[in-house]
């Protein structure tokens, strides 16, 4: 629609990236091995690096960005 993707798109795309990398780390799509990979590895995504805790929740907060002269700028923590 001639618009730049909004932030919701990043989350969905990042989910796919995490699944792909978890399967590569685990060497299988088996749930137990995928879970072990999820909680023990670091994942590089379009939205930044992600790690997950023992409960499977991400060890991160939402990143903050702003538009600066027409370009998206991600602010560091």
C-alpha positions in Angstrom: 0.0 0.0 0.0 3.0 2.3 -0.5 3.5 2.6 3.3 6.5 1.5 5.4 5.8 -1.6 7.5 4.7 -0.7 11.1 6.0 -2.2 14.3 3.5 -5.1 14.4 5.2 -6.5 11.3 8.5 -6.7 13.1 7.1 -8.9 15.9 5.6 -11.4 13.5 8.7 -11.6 11.4 10.9 -12.0 14.4 8.7 -15.0 15.6 9.5 -16.7 12.4 13.2 -16.0 12.7 13.3 -17.4 16.3 11.5 -20.6 15.2 13.9 -21.0 12.3 17.0 -20.5 14.5 15.6 -22.7 17.3 15.1 -25.6 14.9 18.6 -25.1 13.5 20.1 -25.1 17.1 18.0 -28.1 18.1 18.5 -30.0 14.8 14.8 -31.0 14.9 11.3 -29.7 15.2 10.6 -31.9 18.2 8.9 -29.8 21.0 11.2 -30.7 23.9 14.4 -30.1 21.9 13.0 -26.8 20.5 12.1 -25.7 24.0 15.6 -26.4 25.2 17.1 -24.5 22.3 14.7 -21.6 23.0 15.8 -21.2 26.6 19.5 -21.8 26.1 20.4 -19.8 22.9 20.5 -16.2 21.8 18.4 -15.3 18.7 19.2 -12.6 16.2 16.1 -11.0 14.7 15.1 -8.0 12.7 14.1 -6.4 16.0 17.3 -7.2 17.8 18.8 -10.0 19.9 16.4 -12.1 22.0 16.9 -14.6 24.8 14.2 -16.4 26.7 13.9 -17.5 30.4 13.0 -20.9 31.8 9.3 -20.0 31.4 9.7 -19.3 27.7 9.2 -15.6 28.1 11.5 -13.1 26.4 14.2 -11.5 28.5 13.6 -8.1 26.9 11.5 -5.0 26.8 10.0 -3.3 23.9 12.6 -1.2 22.0 11.9 2.5 21.6 12.2 4.2 18.3 11.5 7.7 16.9 11.3 9.3 13.5 14.3 11.6 12.9 14.3 13.6 9.6 12.1 11.0 8.0 14.2 8.0 9.1 13.4 5.5 11.9 16.0 5.6 14.7 16.1 2.9 17.3 17.1 4.3 20.7 19.6 2.3 22.7 18.8 1.3 26.3 
